[in-house]
Amino acid sequence: MDVELLEIRQHMGQFPPFDGLSDELLDAIAEQVEVSYFKTDSDILTLNDTLNELCYIRSGAVEVYRRQGELYNRLGEGDIFGHFSLLRNHKVRFPAKAIEDTLIYFIPDAVFQRLCEEDDDFADFVELERPRLETAAEQQKKSNDMMVTRIRKLVTRYPVMVESTTSVQQAAKQISDAQASAVLVINEGSDNPRYSFQDSEGKTWQMCGILTDSDFRTRVVAEGLSPTTAIGDVISERLITIQSDATVYEAMLTMLRSNVHHLPVLYRQRPVGVVHLSDIIRYETHSGLYLVSNIFNQSSAQGLAKLAPDVRAAFVRMVQEGANSQMVGSALSTIGRSFTRRLLELAEDTLGPPPVPYCYMVNGSMARNEQSIVTDQDNALILSDDFVPEEHDEYFHALAAFVSDGLAACGYTYCKGDVMAINRQWRQPLSVWKRYFHDWMANPTPEKLLHSSIFFDLDSIYGEDLFVETLQDLIAQTAPKSPLFLAAMARNALNRTPPLGFFRTFVMEKDGKHNNSINLKRRGTAPMVDLIRVHALACGSKAQNSFQRLDDISKTQLLATGVSDKLNYAFEFLCMSRIRHQMIDLQEEREPDNNIEPENVEDSERHTLKDAFQVLSNAQKFLKFRYPVPTQRQGR
């Protein structure tokens, strides 16, 4: 193959849908492609003309129009057009014009048809009009099947089940005979519909607990209980389960977050098996499993700090093994939560039991389950309304300091904005937090909007979960009815814009430290999180994770059909670009950050990055029109 043909196949092989083709098919394209040059403002395809070639943009830029003359799409290097005509009647349905000097590769219809017949991914791409941004995001998701494999695949036998009146000795014998490691405890009746089921004979039962082999050691043998003790007297009231159609990944996270090793699997309400942590470990060897277990085995803050390098190692391994951004974000958030919970346990061991009930609340990326390896602390304390500052605050300040100092030693830096429970402002009774939230939504000043952007991503990590749930309910009920607040949040979400200059060029940072780079968090993921949050507030979503918020938004009429999907793909790609950059930093023994240099990014990724930024830019432009400033305040 001569140099010119080699250059053609190498260039096309960088971009979807050609990047997944075999060498043989790429050669067939390169050998038959025709090359044409179009000056700025010249027509490439004219409406209703006959078309017998697929068009591939080698360089330049093209605008594609609808029949009525409306702009349909703007395309650049590596994009294709004309495939709709080839798949239908070979008549141009979307005319196209060069908007700068453009070089086009024309691929004959016979070659195009061969590609569709011999490569399913190519056929899917052109038949479904899958943009490269969607394709890149989907490929990330497919690269690790923990996200799609159902947990029922790991269930190999029915669970051992006994009634609560069964003696612990008899239950232990049944476990031993079945070579199991746990027994499910059931009762007749249906007091709790969530765990009620019917057996094959139509009898109604209710699952009320689980007893594992380790429970037998700690609750029966160690306590010196009689072998005749009823098993119902020693089971824990805490029952963590999962549905059989949940994924292996969801099961893994449930175990890690709840710090359990056995997970009853339900088909609807009926138990169909019990999965042990070792089952998942055999299926998937992410070191995060071992790391979380190790965290809870530490007896001091110093011991926890020694695990910081393990977090980075786990992060690198997850990315290398094909985890997508949701998996990485959830796993790192779970690890961060585990550090925090263990520090709180150690703090209570040191300080004694709390004088009044409390909830340790996390905010920001940890609350959204979107944490990266570069992160700081955002936390607060919600205290019972029985809290008396003069009597109780010394304890809670000491507890907050113990946890924040411990987290800093573990690699979670102090918040530069002082959004931490050590700040008296963020260590308040529930009634005060309610006033905060009401005031922020009723009077959205710049400072209060900043607080809303931070604290309206919130989750409970330890203590009285109901305190945080109360605030989540308050937001979901009040925000959709507060047009002034939504309008202010929408405009606040426009403060950080994607780095796209005029005519599809990147705008680089010029801060002296990171010249000629792009901060992917400040200019990409953060503004995306901000605009998704606004729509989520408007539709009353209680979800915290951005992807789950998009799912809720897609069920409403807030956005046009397909826009939520585009935001999903763009957010996934931006997150993964940031994650991969941080992984490379760690591999090359640099301190990870959020800045990338576009010239060091492969051509295909650089172009997809532009696509993602363009989706963000379009979504921001829509934001201020979707949430206009009311002409006057409601109720005045």
C-alpha positions in Angstrom: 0.0 0.0 0.0 1.5 3.4 -1.0 2.0 6.2 1.4 -1.1 8.1 0.4 -3.5 5.2 0.9 -1.7 4.3 4.2 -2.3 7.9 5.4 -6.0 7.6 4.5 -6.6 4.4 6.4 -4.6 5.6 9.4 -6.6 8.8 9.7 -10.0 7.1 9.3 -9.0 4.4 11.8 -8.8 7.0 14.5 -12.5 7.9 14.4 -15.8 5.9 15.0 -17.3 4.0 13.3 -14.1 3.1 11.5 -11.9 2.7 14.6 -13.4 -0.7 15.3 -13.0 -2.1 11.8 -10.6 -4.9 10.8 -7.5 -4.1 8.8 -9.0 -5.8 5.8 -12.0 -3.5 5.8 -9.9 -0.4 6.3 -7.8 -1.4 3.4 -10.9 -1.8 1.2 -12.0 1.7 2.1 -8.6 3.3 1.5 -8.2 1.6 -1.9 -11.5 2.9 -3.3 -12.0 6.3 -1.6 -12.2 9.4 -3.8 -10.9 12.7 -2.5 -12.5 16.1 -3.2 -11.8 19.7 -2.0 -14.5 22.3 -1.3 -13.9 25.9 -0.7 -15.7 27.9 2.1 -19.4 28.4 1.5 -19.5 25.9 -1.4 -22.2 23.2 -1.5 -21.2 19.6 -1.0 -24.7 17.9 -1.2 -27.8 19.5 -2.7 -31.3 18.5 -1.7 -32.8 15.7 -3.8 -29.6 15.0 -5.8 -28.6 11.4 -6.2 -26.0 10.3 -3.7 -23.9 7.1 -4.0 -21.1 7.8 -1.6 -20.7 8.1 2.1 -19.0 11.4 3.0 -16.1 11.5 5.5 -14.6 14.9 6.6 -10.8 14.7 6.4 -10.3 18.3 7.4 -12.4 21.4 7.6 -16.0 21.9 8.8 -19.4 21.2 7.3 -23.0 22.3 8.2 -25.8 20.0 7.4 -29.3 21.4 7.0 -32.9 20.2 7.1 -35.1 20.4 4.1 -36.6 23.7 5.2 -33.1 25.2 5.5 -32.8 24.9 9.3 -29.4 24.0 10.7 -29.4 20.3 11.6 -25.8 19.7 12.6 -22.3 21.1 12.5 -19.6 18.6 11.8 -15.8 18.5 11.9 -12.8 16.3 11.2 -13.6 12.6 11.5 -17.4 13.0 11.1 -19.5 11.3 8.5 -22.7 12.4 6.7 -24.8 11.1 3.8 -25.5 7.7 5.3 -29.2 8.3 5.6 -29.5 8.7 1.9 -27.5 5.5 1.3 -29.8 3.6 3.6 -32.9 4.8 2.0 -33.4 5.9 -1.6 -30.1 7.5 -2.5 -31.6 10.9 -2.6 -30.1 13.7 -0.5 -32.4 14.4 2.4 -30.0 16.7 4.3 -28.1 19.1 2.1 -24.5 20.0 3.3 -22.2 23.0 2.8 -18.6 23.7 3.6 -18.2 26.4 6.2 -14.4 26.5 5.8 -12.1 25.0 3.3 -12.8 21.3 3.5 -11.4 18.0 2.3 -13.9 15.1 1.9 -13.3 11.4 1.4 -16.1 9.9 -0.7 -16.6 6.1 0.1 -18.5 4.2 -2.7 -21.9 2.8 -1.8 -20.7 -0.8 -2.6 -18.0 -0.4 0.1 -20.5 1.2 2.5 -22.9 -1.8 2.1 -20.1 -4.2 2.7 -19.2 -2.5 5.9 -22.8 -2.7 7.1 -23.0 -6.4 6.3 -19.7 -7.4 7.8 -19.4 -5.3 10.9 -22.4 -5.1 13.2 -20.9 -2.1 15.2 -20.6 -0.1 12.0 -24.1 -1.0 11.0 -25.5 0.0 14.4 -23.6 3.3 14.2 -24.9 4.4 10.8 -28.4 2.9 11.2 -29.0 4.4 14.7 -27.1 7.6 13.9 -25.0 7.1 17.0 -22.7 10.2 17.4 -19.2 9.5 18.4 -19.8 11.0 21.8 -22.5 8.4 22.5 -20.4 5.7 21.1 -17.4 6.6 23.2 -19.5 6.6 26.4 -21.2 3.2 25.5 -17.8 1.6 24.8 -16.7 2.6 28.3 -19.8 1.0 29.8 -19.3 -2.2 27.8 -15.7 -2.6 28.9 -16.6 -3.9 32.3 -19.6 -6.2 32.6 -20.1 -5.8 36.3 -22.5 -3.0 35.3 -24.7 -5.4 33.3 -24.3 -8.8 34.8 -27.2 -9.6 37.1 -26.5 -10.8 40.6 -28.7 -13.8 40.1 -25.9 -15.2 37.9 -23.9 -15.7 41.1 -26.7 -17.5 43.0 -26.0 -21.3 42.8 -28.5 -22.7 45.3 -31.6 -21.9 47.3 -31.0 -20.4 50.8 -31.2 -22.3 54.0 -34.4 -21.0 55.8 -35.6 -21.7 59.3 -38.4 -20.4 61.5 -37.5 -18.0 64.3 -38.5 -20.6 66.9 -35.9 -23.0 65.7 -33.0 -23.6 68.2 -29.6 -22.2 67.4 -28.3 -25.8 67.6 -30.7 -27.1 65.0 -30.1 -24.0 62.7 -26.3 -24.6 63.0 -26.8 -28.2 62.0 -28.8 -27.2 58.9 -26.2 -24.7 57.9 -23.5 -27.4 58.3 -25.5 -30.0 56.4 -26.0 -27.6 53.5 -22.4 -26.5 53.6 -23.7 -22.9 53.7 -22.4 -19.9 55.7 -25.7 -18.3 56.7 -29.3 -19.0 57.4 -32.4 -16.9 56.7 -34.9 -16.6 59.5 -38.6 -16.5 58.6 -42.0 -16.3 60.4 -45.5 -17.0 59.3 -47.5 -14.0 58.4 -47.0 -10.7 56.5 -46.5 -7.9 59.0 -43.8 -6.3 56.7 -44.9 -6.4 53.0 -41.4 -5.6 51.9 -40.2 -9.0 53.0 -43.4 -11.1 52.7 -43.6 -14.0 50.2 -45.5 -17.1 49.4 -44.0 -20.6 49.2 -44.8 -23.2 46.6 -47.9 -24.3 48.6 -49.3 -20.8 48.8 -48.4 -20.2 52.5 -47.4 -16.7 53.4 -44.0 -16.1 55.2 -42.0 -13.1 56.2 -38.2 -12.9 56.3 -37.2 -11.3 59.5 -33.4 -11.7 59.7 -30.2 -13.5 58.8 -27.7 -15.3 61.0 -24.2 -16.0 59.6 -21.5 -18.3 60.8 -19.6 -15.4 62.3 -22.8 -14.4 64.1 -22.9 -17.8 65.7 -19.5 -17.2 67.1 -20.1 -13.7 68.4 -23.7 -13.9 69.5 -24.1 -17.4 70.6 -20.8 -19.1 71.5 -19.0 -16.1 72.8 -22.1 -15.1 74.9 -22.4 -18.6 76.3 -26.0 -19.0 75.2 -27.8 -22.3 75.5 -28.0 -24.5 72.4 -31.8 -24.4 72.9 -32.0 -20.6 72.5 -34.4 -19.7 69.7 -32.7 -18.3 66.7 -35.1 -15.4 66.6 -33.7 -14.1 69.9 -30.2 -13.6 68.5 -30.7 -12.3 65.0 -30.1 -8.6 64.2 -33.0 -6.4 63.3 -30.9 -4.9 60.5 -31.7 -6.7 57.2 -29.9 -5.7 54.0 -31.1 -7.3 50.8 -30.9 -6.9 47.0 -33.2 -7.8 44.1 -32.1 -10.6 41.8 -32.1 -8.3 38.7 -29.7 -5.9 40.3 -26.2 -5.9 38.9 -23.1 -7.5 40.4 -21.7 -4.0 40.8 -24.8 -2.8 42.7 -24.5 -5.8 45.0 -20.8 -5.0 45.6 -21.6 -1.4 46.5 -24.4 -2.5 48.8 -22.0 -4.8 50.7 -19.3 -2.1 50.9 -21.6 0.7 52.1 -23.4 -1.5 54.6 -20.2 -3.3 55.8 -21.9 -6.8 55.4 -20.5 -10.0 53.9 -23.8 -11.8 53.2 -26.5 -10.5 51.0 -29.9 -12.2 50.7 -31.1 -12.1 47.0 -34.8 -11.6 46.4 -37.0 -12.3 43.4 -39.5 -9.6 44.2 -40.0 -10.5 47.9 -39.1 -14.1 47.8 -35.6 -15.2 48.9 -33.8 -17.1 46.1 -30.3 -17.2 47.5 -27.6 -15.6 49.6 -24.5 -14.1 48.0 -21.3 -13.9 50.0 -18.6 -11.3 49.5 -16.2 -14.1 48.3 -18.6 -14.9 45.5 -18.2 -11.3 44.1 -14.4 -11.4 44.8 -14.1 -14.5 42.7 -16.1 -12.8 40.0 -14.3 -9.4 40.2 -11.0 -8.7 41.9 -11.2 -4.9 42.4 -9.0 -4.1 45.4 -11.6 -1.7 46.7 -13.3 -4.7 48.3 -10.3 -5.5 50.3 -9.5 -1.9 51.1 -12.9 -1.2 52.7 -12.6 -4.3 54.8 -9.2 -3.2 55.9 -10.5 0.3 56.8 -12.9 -1.1 59.4 -10.2 -3.3 60.8 -8.0 -0.3 61.8 -7.9 0.7 65.5 -6.5 4.2 65.1 -6.5 7.3 62.9 -2.8 6.7 62.3 -3.6 3.2 60.9 -6.2 4.6 58.6 -3.7 7.2 57.3 -1.3 4.4 56.3 -4.0 3.2 53.8 -3.9 6.4 51.7 -1.5 4.9 49.1 -3.9 1.9 48.8 -6.7 4.2 47.7 -4.6 5.5 44.8 -3.6 2.0 43.8 -7.2 0.9 43.9 -8.1 3.8 41.7 -5.4 3.0 39.1 -6.5 -0.6 39.0 -10.1 0.2 38.5 -9.4 2.5 35.5 -6.9 0.0 34.0 -9.5 -2.8 34.2 -12.1 -0.8 32.3 -14.4 0.7 35.0 -16.5 3.6 33.8 -16.9 6.9 35.7 -20.0 5.8 37.6 -18.1 2.7 38.9 -15.0 4.7 39.8 -17.0 7.6 41.4 -19.2 5.2 43.5 -16.2 3.1 44.6 -14.1 6.1 45.6 -17.1 7.6 47.4 -17.7 4.3 49.2 -14.0 4.2 50.3 -14.3 7.9 51.5 -17.5 7.1 53.4 -15.8 4.1 55.0 -12.9 6.2 56.2 -15.3 8.8 57.6 -17.5 6.2 59.4 -14.5 4.5 60.9 -13.1 7.8 62.2 -16.5 8.6 63.7 -16.5 5.2 65.5 -13.0 5.9 66.8 -14.0 9.4 67.9 -16.9 8.1 69.9 -14.6 5.5 71.4 -12.4 8.3 72.5 -14.9 10.9 73.5 -17.7 8.7 74.8 -21.3 8.4 73.5 -22.8 11.6 72.0 -24.8 13.8 74.4 -27.7 14.1 71.9 -28.5 12.3 68.6 -26.7 13.6 65.5 -26.2 13.0 61.8 -22.9 13.4 60.1 -23.8 14.8 56.6 -21.5 14.8 53.6 -21.9 17.2 50.6 -20.5 17.6 47.2 -19.0 14.8 45.2 -19.1 12.2 48.0 -22.9 12.8 48.5 -23.4 12.4 44.7 -21.2 9.3 44.6 -19.0 11.0 42.1 -15.8 11.3 44.0 -12.4 11.4 42.1 -8.9 10.8 43.4 -8.5 14.6 43.7 -10.9 15.7 46.3 -11.4 17.7 49.5 -13.8 17.6 52.5 -17.4 18.9 52.4 -19.2 17.9 55.6 -21.5 19.2 58.3 -23.3 18.0 61.5 -27.0 18.0 61.9 -27.8 17.9 65.6 -31.0 17.0 67.5 -33.2 19.9 68.5 -32.4 18.9 72.1 -28.9 20.3 71.4 -27.8 23.0 74.0 -24.6 24.7 72.8 -23.3 25.5 76.3 -23.7 21.9 77.4 -23.1 19.9 74.2 -21.0 21.8 71.6 -17.6 21.1 73.2 -18.2 17.4 72.4 -19.3 17.9 68.8 -16.5 20.3 68.1 -14.0 17.7 69.3 -15.7 15.0 67.3 -15.7 17.1 64.1 -12.0 18.0 64.6 -11.1 14.4 65.2 -12.8 13.4 61.9 -11.6 16.3 59.8 -8.0 15.9 61.0 -8.2 12.2 60.3 -9.6 12.6 56.8 -6.8 15.1 56.0 -4.2 12.6 57.1 -5.9 10.0 54.8 -5.6 12.4 51.8 -8.9 14.3 51.9 -7.7 17.8 52.2 -9.4 20.5 54.3 -12.0 22.5 52.4 -10.7 25.8 51.3 -14.1 27.3 51.8 -14.3 26.0 55.4 -17.4 23.9 54.6 -16.7 21.4 57.4 -18.3 20.4 60.7 -15.5 22.1 62.6 -17.0 25.4 61.4 -19.7 26.4 64.0 -21.9 27.6 61.2 -22.2 24.1 59.8 -22.7 22.4 63.2 -26.4 23.2 64.0 -29.7 21.6 65.2 -32.1 20.3 62.5 -34.4 23.3 63.1 -31.6 25.7 62.2 -30.7 23.7 59.1 -34.4 24.0 58.0 -34.2 27.8 58.4 -31.0 27.9 56.4 -32.6 26.0 53.5 -35.8 28.0 53.5 -33.8 31.2 53.6 -31.5 30.2 50.8 -34.4 29.4 48.5 -36.5 32.4 49.5 -33.7 35.0 49.3 -31.1 33.8 46.7 -28.2 36.2 47.1 -24.8 35.2 45.6 -23.6 33.9 49.0 -26.8 31.9 49.5 -26.7 30.5 46.0 -23.1 29.3 46.7 -24.4 27.5 49.9 -27.3 26.0 47.9 -24.8 24.6 45.3 -22.8 23.0 48.0 -25.4 21.8 50.5 -28.2 20.7 48.1 -26.0 17.7 47.2 -26.4 16.0 50.6 -26.4 12.5 52.1 -26.2 10.9 55.5 -23.1 9.0 56.3 -23.5 8.2 60.0 -26.1 8.6 62.8 -29.7 9.7 62.4 -30.4 9.3 58.7 -33.9 10.8 59.2 -32.3 14.3 59.7 -30.9 14.4 56.2 -34.0 12.8 54.7 -36.0 15.6 56.3 -33.8 18.2 54.5 -34.0 16.3 51.2 -37.8 16.3 51.4 -37.8 20.0 52.2 -35.8 20.7 49.1 -37.9 18.5 46.8 -41.1 20.1 48.0 -40.0 23.7 48.0 -37.6 24.2 45.1 -40.1 23.4 42.2 -42.4 26.1 43.6 -39.7 28.7 43.8 -39.2 30.2 40.3 -37.0 33.1 41.6 -34.7 30.6 43.2 -34.5 28.4 40.1 -33.9 31.4 37.9 -31.1 32.5 40.2 -29.6 29.0 40.4 -29.8 28.8 36.6 -27.8 32.0 36.1 -25.4 30.9 38.8 -24.8 27.7 36.8 -23.5 29.8 33.9 -20.6 31.3 35.8 -18.3 28.5 34.6 -18.4 27.8 30.8 -16.9 25.1 28.6 -13.5 26.1 27.0 -14.9 26.5 23.5 -13.9 29.6 21.6 -15.2 30.9 18.3 -15.4 28.3 15.6 -14.7 25.1 17.6 -11.3 26.0 19.1 -10.3 25.3 22.7 -9.8 28.2 25.1 -6.8 27.5 27.3 -6.1 28.4 30.9 -3.8 31.4 31.3 -3.2 31.4 35.1 0.5 31.2 34.9 0.6 27.7 36.5 -1.3 25.7 33.9 -0.8 27.6 30.7 -2.1 26.0 27.5 -4.2 23.5 29.5 -7.9 22.9 30.2 -9.2 22.4 33.7 -11.7 19.5 33.1 -13.4 20.0 36.5 -13.8 23.8 36.4 -14.7 24.0 32.7 -16.4 20.6 32.2 -17.7 18.3 35.0 -18.5 21.1 37.5 -20.7 23.2 35.2 -22.3 20.0 34.0 -23.1 19.0 37.6 -24.5 22.6 38.2 -26.9 22.6 35.3 -28.1 19.0 36.0 -28.8 20.1 39.6 -31.0 23.0 38.5 -33.2 20.7 36.4 -33.3 18.2 39.2 -34.4 20.8 41.7 -37.1 22.0 39.2 -38.6 18.5 38.9 -38.5 17.7 42.6 -36.0 14.9 42.2 -34.5 13.5 45.5 -31.7 11.8 43.7 -28.2 13.0 44.5 -26.1 11.3 41.8 -26.0 13.3 38.5 -26.8 10.3 36.3 -29.8 9.4 38.5 -30.9 13.0 38.4 -30.8 12.8 34.6 -33.0 9.7 34.7 -35.5 11.7 36.8 -35.3 14.7 34.5 -35.9 12.5 31.4 -39.3 11.4 32.8 -40.5 15.1 32.7 -41.1 17.7 30.0 -38.2 19.9 31.2 -36.0 19.0 28.3 -36.6 18.1 24.7 -36.5 14.4 23.8 -33.0 13.0 23.6 -31.3 15.9 25.4 -31.0 14.0 28.7 -29.2 11.2 26.8 -26.8 13.7 25.2 -26.0 15.2 28.6 -25.5 11.7 30.0 -23.0 10.7 27.3 -21.2 14.1 27.5 -20.9 13.9 31.3 -19.6 10.4 31.2 -17.0 11.3 28.6 -15.8 14.4 30.5 -15.6 12.4 33.7 -13.6 9.6 32.1 -11.2 12.0 30.4 -10.5 13.5 33.8 -10.2 10.1 35.5 -7.8 8.8 32.8 -5.7 11.9 33.1 -5.4 11.5 36.8 -4.5 7.8 36.4 -1.7 8.7 34.0 -0.4 11.3 36.5 -0.2 8.7 39.3 1.5 6.2 37.0 4.1 8.7 36.1 4.5 9.7 39.7 3.0 13.2 39.4 0.5 14.7 41.8 -2.8 14.2 40.1 -4.8 17.3 39.1 -7.7 18.3 36.8 -5.7 19.9 33.9 -5.1 18.4 30.5 -3.1 19.7 27.6 -5.0 19.1 24.4 -1.9 18.6 22.3 -1.1 15.6 24.4 -4.5 14.0 23.8 -5.1 11.7 20.9 -7.0 13.1 17.9 -10.1 11.0 18.3 -10.4 11.9 22.0 -9.7 15.6 21.3 -12.6 15.7 18.8 -15.0 13.8 21.1 -14.0 16.2 23.9 -15.1 19.1 21.7 -18.4 17.3 21.1 -18.9 16.9 24.9 -18.1 20.6 25.5 -20.5 21.6 22.7 -23.3 19.6 24.4 -22.6 21.4 27.7 -22.5 24.8 25.9 -25.9 24.2 24.2 -27.4 23.0 27.5 -26.1 26.2 29.3 -27.6 28.4 26.6 -31.0 26.8 27.1 -30.8 27.1 30.9 -31.6 30.8 31.2 -34.5 30.5 28.8 -36.0 27.6 30.6 -35.9 29.4 34.0 -36.6 33.1 33.4 -36.5 35.6 36.2 -40.1 36.2 37.4 -41.4 39.7 36.9 -42.2 40.0 40.6 -41.6 37.8 43.6 -44.3 35.3 44.2 -46.8 36.2 46.9 -45.9 39.9 47.1 
